[in-house]
Amino acid sequence: METVLLLLLLLPLSGSVINAVVGRLLPRRVCEVIACAVVLGAMIMASVALALAGKQVYDLTFFPWIKVGDFSAAMNVHYDPLASIMVLMVTFVASLIHVYSVAFMRHDSDYVRYFSYLNLFVFAMLVITMADNLIFVYLGWEGVGFCSYALIGFWYTNETNADAGRKAFVVTRIGDIAFGVALGLFFVLFHSFSLTYIDSHAAALTTTQATILSLLLLWAAAGKSAQLPLTVWLPDAMAGPTPVSALIHAATMVTAGVYLLMRLFPVLQLAPIALGIIAAIGAVTTLYAALAAMAQTDIKRILAYSTISQVGYMILAVGAADIVGGMFHLVSHAFFKSLLFLSAGCVIQALDEEHSIFKMGNLHRLRPMLSYIFLAGALGLSAFPLLGGYFSKDRILLATFIYPDFSYKILWFIALIAAFLTPLYTFRGYFLIFTARPGGRTAREVRPLPGLMVWILWPLVILTLFDGLLNLPGGIGKNFLGHFLETVPGARPDLGASLALEWTMGILSASIVLVSLLLAHRLYVRRPAPEPLRQGFHEFLFSGLYLDRLYQVVFVGPFQRMTEFMKGRVEERGIDAGIVTAAVALFNRFWDTAAFLWLRVDDRTIDGSYTKGAGGFLTLSRGLGYWTTGRLSTYVKMLLLGLTVFLVVLVWGWYD
């Protein structure tokens, strides 16, 4: 088992390193095969580990990492049912995205960097999923942050893309600060970074300590999972390649925060106030993002806001103490959201990089297979009755409704409104893209697509349509997922609700979805209008409820005004000129010293010695290369020369 789990981690890392070091020297097809093979190999290892382990828990130490005095941290792995499901889901979705990327990036010349970062992204997420040591978790946590920055701004020559990458990096770092503080508090309180140790000894915490830790973890999760108020980076993250969007949204970065809360749930459940805040953040975020999605015109930004909304349901599940429901929705979301993003990538490339849904149309007639694929994802996102998204979302709503605190009834109602809006904005996009309408696309305007980009999506279609079988409600079938996760701390296989209440909630959810679909059909098919929302309200929703503008006013604006004020004071000599002159002189002296260390010591001496050494080896290798001609006569000459030298040395020694 140790070998299987070690290979599971090392395979994606090895693919990233190989492509980073020698990828430029390899043929393009070899580079792509390496990148895809290592992730497929990791998926095989994940399947083998699940088959071997079942419900068993494995705590393994691969090797020690840091040891300073009494403090030590090792590469520890905690493999339990929660980790096994997460690992298999991540590697499966990532494998499909890697194969899809081969066709999607077929015209991009910077494929080596792309696949190296993509492999590293998968490795970092697997570290978060399997690590038992919080320091090890933080390594993966920062790893996905770096990879998201690199991949969102992959086409960095475009200033907008580069800004989007920097924005994602800065905003998620705000959440990472809270995680760093939480790490320090965990060590002070438990003298250990082990997740299993913390979970098993969490009962020793006071309510105040648990509340502080839980709120810090919530802030960290809000950054990575794009929850209020740190949602602003995710819509702009659409600047990266579409497969990157699928990987970030479906199986990796945005689910990392939710997974961290699930993993440390024994700490959270000791803080009722913190659980209520977590649930409130999740519920309000679902509604906020659903409202914003209603006015978006970019196909990828619609899906981005839908991700924020759906992750809000997962956060709500944690706040309602339903780990099983949150994990069920996380898995369902991974399937239908990756399907939607990848099929959106097909639409964008078929229409020559067009993103606006109002400049599409008629694609059902021109690309019927793509239409059916996108429809399956749209039904999954909309929680259409009897699909996995329906059962997982309905369980979260039920868990919220039956929670003892009355305030959760309000949160349930907020989440229910978001559930009504979800099919509305989802099928707004579907109808405008695929149905026939005036000004829609013609056959000459639709480019052909590689067959690989379309056919690779069918496994996701099947899983989107049938993953509800993983955890059927008690009145319909067996909740396999719930019983598989029953050994996870805090997990409840059954919510304990009556059968009548389950059926009532299920019928209510189904009715809301169907009414919303009928309304979407009436608005965008039967009587298509450019936009049924009023202009002012449309602008309000389109801007993400002015959240970006709020950041600009509260944080960015004052900082800019302060710097301009200081600059003006210096220019007006409001600050003593002598102080300014001395500061400039000091800076110039510092710069001269830095330039000397940079140009003379580092560049010429240190770098120069390495360059000369490498040049010497290059000259030596070229000299030896003259002997590797492939001719038998040359090798015979070399053999005779070597034998002659050997005999001369032997005779010389004998003579002495």
N, C-alpha and C positions, 0 to 999 in steps of 0.2 A: 504493500500500500504506500509506503514511503517513497518508493521509486516512482510510482504512478503520479503521486501528487507533486513530486519534484519536477518530473517531466512536464506536468501540466503548467507549471510556472515558467520553466526554463525555455520551452519551445517558442513561445511568442517573443521572449527576450532575445533568444539566439537569432531569430529571423530579423529582428530590428538591428542587432549588432552587425550581422553579416551584410545586410543591405547598406548600412551606414558606412561600413569600412571598405567593402569591395564591390558594392552594387554598381558603381559607375564603370567598373571594368567588365561587368557581365552583360551578356545579351539581355535585352528587355524581357523576353519571355522567361528566361531563367530567374531574373529578379522577381517577376510576378509569381512564378511557380513557388519560389522559396517563401514569399510572403503568405500565399494562400495555404501552402502545405503545413507550415508550422501552426497556423490557427486551426486547420482541420485536424492536425495531430493532437492539439490541445483538446478539441472537442471529443476525440476518441478517448483520450485519457480521462476526461470528465465522465464519459459514459461508463468506462471501465470502473472508475472509482465509485460511481453510484451503484453499479451492479455488485461490487465487492462489499461495500459498506452497508447499504440498506439504511436502517435507522441507527446504526452504530456511530459512535463519536470517536474521532481520532485526534489526539493531541500529540503533535510531532515537533521535534526541534531539528532543523536542518543543520545549522551551524551557529556558533556564537557570533555576535556582531559587535557590540560595544561593551567594554568592561572598564570602569573607572572606580577604584576603591570598592565600596559595597554595592555600587550600582552596576547593573548588567542588563543588557538587552540582546535578545537572540532572534534569529529568523524562525519564529514559532508559527505553526499552522494549527488552526482549530477547524476540523472538518466535521460538520454535523449536518442534519437534514436541511437546515436553512441554507448553509453554504453550498451543499451539493446541488440544490435546485438553482441557486443563483449562478453557480459556476457553469452548469450545463446550459442555462439560458444565454449567458454572456457569450460563451464559445460558439454556440449554434448560430445565434444571430450575427455575430462577428464573422463567422465563416462565410455566410451568405453575402454579407456586405463586402468582404474581401474579393470574392469571386465576381460580384457585380461591378466592383471598382475596376477590374481588369478591362471591362468593356467601356465603362463610363469615362475612364481616364485615358482612353486609347489615343487621343490626340495630344495629350499633355506631355511635354518633354521632361518635366521634373518628377517623373514617376518614382524614382528611387527614394527621394526625400518623403514623398507621400506614403509609400508602403512602409518605410522605416518607422515613421511616426505612428502609422496605423497599428503596426505590430506592438510598438511600445505602449500605445493606449490600452490595448487588450491586456498586456502584462500588468500595467498599473492597476487596472480594474480587478484583475484576479488577485492581486496582492491585497486590495481592500477587502475582497470577499473572503479570503482564506486566512488572513493574518490573525494571530491571537494576541500579539504584542502591539500595543497602541502606537509605539514608535514605528513599528513596521507598517501599521495601518496608515500612519501619517506620511510615510514614504510613498505609498500608493496614492494617497489623497493628493499630495503635491504633484505626483506623476501625471495623474489625469488632468490636473490644472495646467501643467506645462504643455501637455499634448493638445489640449483643447485650444490653448493660445496659439500654438504652432499650426494647427490644422484649420482653425477658423480664419486666421490670417494667411492661409497657405498661398493665395495669390497676392502676396504683399506688395507687388508693384502698383496695385490699385489702392489708393489711399483709403477708400471706404472700407475695404477688407482689412487693411492693417489696423485701422482705428477700431474695428469690431473685435479683432483679436486682443488688442490692448484693453478694451473695455471689459471683455470677459475676464481677462487676467486680473485687473484691478478690483472689480466688484467681487469676484470669488475670493480674492485675498482678504477682503473685509470679513468674510465668514471664517476664513482660515485662522484669523487672529483669535477668534473665540475658541476654535478647536485647540490651538496652542495653549491658551489659558486653561482650558479644561484638562489638558494633559498634565499640566503642572499640579492642578488641584487633585487629580486622581492619584498622582504619585505621593503627594503630601498626606492624603487621607488613607491610602491603601498600601503605600510603600511598594507598589507593584504596577506594572503596565499591562499585566495579563488580563485579557477580556474575561476569560473563564473565572479567574480569581475574583475580579471585580463583581461579576454577576453573582457568584456564589456567596460573597461577603457583603453584598449591597445592603442587607438588612441592618447592618451596623451604622448606617448613615442616619443622621437626623433629618427631619423634614426640610429644614432650612438648607442643609448641605445638598440634599437631593434636588431641591428646587433650583439652586444656583447652578449645579452641574447640568441639570436638564435644560435650563434656558440657554446655557452656553452651547450645548449640543444642538439645540433647535436653531440657534443663530448660525452655527457651522453648517447645518443641513440646509438652511434657507439660502446660503450662498451657493452651495453646490447644486441644489435641486431647484434653484430659481423660484423661491417662494417669497411672498411679500415680507419686507420691502425690497429685497434684493433680486427682483425679477428682470431688471432692465437689460441685463446682458444677453439673455437668451434669444429674444427676437432678432437682435443684431447679429447673432451667431450664425444666421442663415447665409452670411457672406461666404462661408466655406463651401467646398464641394458637397453636393447633395449626399453622397454616401457618408461623409463625416457627420452631417446633420442627423442621418439615421442612426449612426453609432452613438453619438452624444445623447440623443433624445430617447432612444429605445432601450438600450441595454447597458449603458455605462454611466457617464458622468451625472446626469440628472437623477438617477436612482441611487447614487452612492450615499447621499444624505439620508434618504429614507432607510436604506439598509443599515446605516450606522445607528439610527434611532431604534430599529428593531433589535439589533445586536446588543444594545445596552438598555433594553426595555426594563429589566429588573431595577435599574436606578430610577427610570422615569416613573414607574408605577408607585414609587414611594412619595411622589410629589403631585398631589391632586391638582394644585393650582397650575403647575407647569403643564400637566396633561390637558387641562382646559385651555391654556394658551396655545398649545400645539394644535389642538382640535380647531380652535378659532382661526388660527393662521391658515390651516388647511382649507377650511370651509370658505373663508373670505377670498382666498386665492383662487379657488375653483370658480367662483362667481366673477371675480375681477377679470380673469383671463378669458372666460367665456364671453363676457361683454366686449372685451377688446377684439376678440376674434371675429365678432359679428361685422366689423367694419373694415377688415383688412382686404387688400386687393392682391397682394403677393401670395401665391399659392403656398410658399414655404413659411411665410409669416403666420398664415392661418394655422398651419400645423404646429408652429412653434408655440403660439398661444394655447393651442389645445393641449400641448404637452404640459405647460405650466398648470393648466386646469386639472389634468388627469393626475399629475403628481400631487396636486392639492388633495385629491381624494385619498391617496396613499398616506399623506401626512395626517389627514382626518382619521383614517383607520387607526394609526398609532395612537392618536389622542383619545380615541374611543376604546382603546385597549384591545384591539382586534388585529393581532399580528398576522393571523392566517388570511383575513380579508385583504390586508394591505399587500401581502406577498402574492396572493391570487391576482389582484389587480395589476401588480407590477409585472407579472409574467404575461398576462393577457395584453397589457399595454405594449410590452416589448414586441409582441407579434404584430398587432394591428398597426402600431405606429411605425415600425420599420417598414412594413408593407406599404403604408401610405407615403412615406418619404421616398422610398425607392421607386414607386410607381410615379410619384411627382417628378422625380429625376428623369424618368422616361418621357413624360409629357414635356418637360422643359427642353430636353434635347430634340425631341421630335418637332418642336416649334421654334427651333433655332434660338435657344436661350431666352425665350419669352417667359416672364414670371406672372404677369397680370392676368387674373382670371377673366377680366372683362375683354381681353384681346384673344380669347380662346373660343371654344364652341365647335359643335359638329363632330367632335372626336369620337363619339360612339359609333357613328357611321363609318368613319375613316380608320379607326383603330379599335374595333370591337373587343378584342381580347384584353387590351389595356383598360378599356372601360369596365369590364367585368372584374378585373383584378382590383382596380381602384374602388369599385363598388363594395367589394368584400371588406376592404379596410375601412371604408366609410361606415358600413353597418356595424363593424366591431367597435369603432370609436363612438358611434351613436348609442351603443348598448342596446342594439336591436334584440328583441325577445329571443331567448334560447341560445344566444351566442355567449362566448366566454366573457366579453365585456359587460354583458347584461347581468350575468350571475355574480361577477366580482363586484361591480358597482352596487348592485342591490344588497349584497351582504354588508358593504360598508355603510350604506344608508340605514339598514336594519340595526347594525351595531350602534350607530349614533343615536337612533331613535329610542332604543331600549336602555341607553346609559342612564344610571340613576339620577344624575344631575339634570334639573329642568332646563338649564341653559343649553344643553345639547339638543333639545327639541328645536330651538331657534337655529342652531347650526345645521340640523337636519333639513330644515326648511330652506335655508340658503343653498345647501348642496343640491336640494331638489330643483330649485330654480335653475341652477347651473346644468343639471341633467336635462331640463327642458330646452335650454339654449344650445346644448351640444349638437343634437341632430340638425338644428336650424342652421348653424353656421357651417356644419360639415357638408350638408346637402346643398346649401347655397353655393359652395365651391364646386361640388360634383355636378350640379345642374348647369352652372355657367360654363364649365369646362367641356362637358360631354354632350349635352343635349343640343338639338338643332335650334338655331336662333338666327335672326338677321345679323349680318356682319360676321358670322362665324367663319371658320377656316375652310379652305378648299383643299382638294387632294394635292394640288401643286405646292401648297404652302406647308405640307407636312413631310418632314424628312424621314427616310427609313431608319430603323434602329437595329443594332446587332441583336440577333435572336437570344443571345445569352442574357441580356439585360431584362428581357421579359420572362423567359422560361425559368430563371432562377427564383422568381417570385412565387411560383406555385406552391412550394412547401409552406411559405408563410400564409398563403390563402387557406390551405387546408387547416393549419393550426388556428388561424383566426376564426374559422367557422366551427371548429370542433374542440377547442381547448376548454370549453365549458364543462366537458366531461371530467376534467380534473377534480372539480369540487362542486358537484350538484347539491342543491339544498336537500335537507332531510326528507321533505315530502315528495321528492322526485327520484332521487338516487342516493348514492354514497358520496360522502365528501372525502375522497381519497387524499387530497392535499392536506386537509385538516388533520387527519389521523397520522399522516406521514410526519407532520410538524409537531405532533403533540409533545415530544420530548424537548422542544425548544423552550427555554425559559420565558414564561408569559404567554405562550400560545394556547388558544382555546379551540379545540376541534369543533365544538358546537357552541353557539351563542346562548342557548337556553331559552330562546323565544318559542312561544307556542306555535303550533302548525297553522292555526287560523291567522295569526299575525304575519307569519312568513308569506302565506298566500295573499293576504291583503296587500302587503307591501310590494310583493312581486307584481300583482295585477295593477297597482297604482303606478309603478315604475314603467311597466309595459305600455300602459295607456298614455302616459306622458310622452314617451318616445314616439308612439304612433301619431298622436295629435301634432307633435312638432314636425314630423315628416310630412304630414298632410299640409301643414301651414307652409313649409318650405316649398312644396310642390306648387301650391297656389301662388306664392309670391314670385317664384323664379321660373316657372314653366307655363302655367296656365295664363298668368298675366305678368309677363316678365317686365320688370321696371329696372332702370339703371341702379337705383338704390332706394328702398322704401323708407329709409331713415331720414329724418330732417337734417339739413346741412350742418347746423351747429352741433347737434347731438352726434352726428356721424364723425365730425372732426374730433370731438371729445373721445369717442371710442377708438378712432383710428390712431390717436396719439398714445394709446395705452393709458387712458384716463389722466393724461398729463403728468405721469409719474416721472418721466425723463425731465420734463420742464421743472418739476418740483426739485429734483436733484440739482438742476442748473441754478435755480434761484437760491436754494438753501446752502449748497456746498460750493459749487464751482464758481458762481458769480461773486460771492464775498472774497474768495481767494484771489480771483482776478483783479477785483477792485483794490484789494490790499496791496498786491504787487505793483499795480499802476500808481497807487498813492505813494508808495515808497520810492518808486522810480522818479515821480514828479518832485518829491521833496529833495532828492539828491540833485536833480537837474536845476532846481531853483536855489540850490545851496542852502536849503533850510537846515541841513546837517552841516556841521563844521567842516570846512574844506580840508583842513589839516587831517582830520580823521579819515576823510575819504581818500586823500592822497596817500596817507600811510597804509590804508587798507589795500589800495591799488598796488603800492610798492611791495607789500607783503605778498600779495597774490602773484605778482610778477616773479618774485624770488622763488615762491613755491612752484610756479610753473616752470622756471628754468631748471630747478632741481628735478622735477618730475620728467621734464623733457630729456635731461641727461640720463636718468635711470632708464627711461624708455628707449631712447635712440642708441645710446652708447652701451649700457650694461645689458639690457634685455635683448634689443634687436640685433646689435652687432656682435656682442660677445657670446651670449647664451644661445640665441637663435642661430647666429653664424656658425658656432661650433657644431650644432646639430645638422645644419645644412651641409657643412663641409664633410662631416662624418657620413651623412647619407650619400653625398656625391662620391665619396671614396668607395662605398659599397656598390654604388651604381656602376662605377668604372670597373671594379673587380668583377661584377656579375656580367658586364658586357664582354670583358676579356674571356671569361669562362664560356660565354655564349658562343664564341667562335669555334669552340671544340664540340659543341652539340649540333653537329650538322646532319645527323641521321645517317651518315655514311659509315659502312662497316670498316673501310680502310682507315678512316680517321680514328675510330675507337681502337683499332689494332695498334696504330701509332702511339696513342695515349697509353695503352697497356704496356707497350715496349718501353716507352719513356719512363713510366712509373717503375717498371721492373729494373731498368738501368739505375735509376736513382736509389732504389732500395738496395741493389747489389753494391753500389758505390759506398753507401753508408755502412753496410755490413762489413765490407772489406776494410774500410777506414777504421772501423772499431776494432776489427781483428788485428790490424796492423799495429794499432796503439797498444 
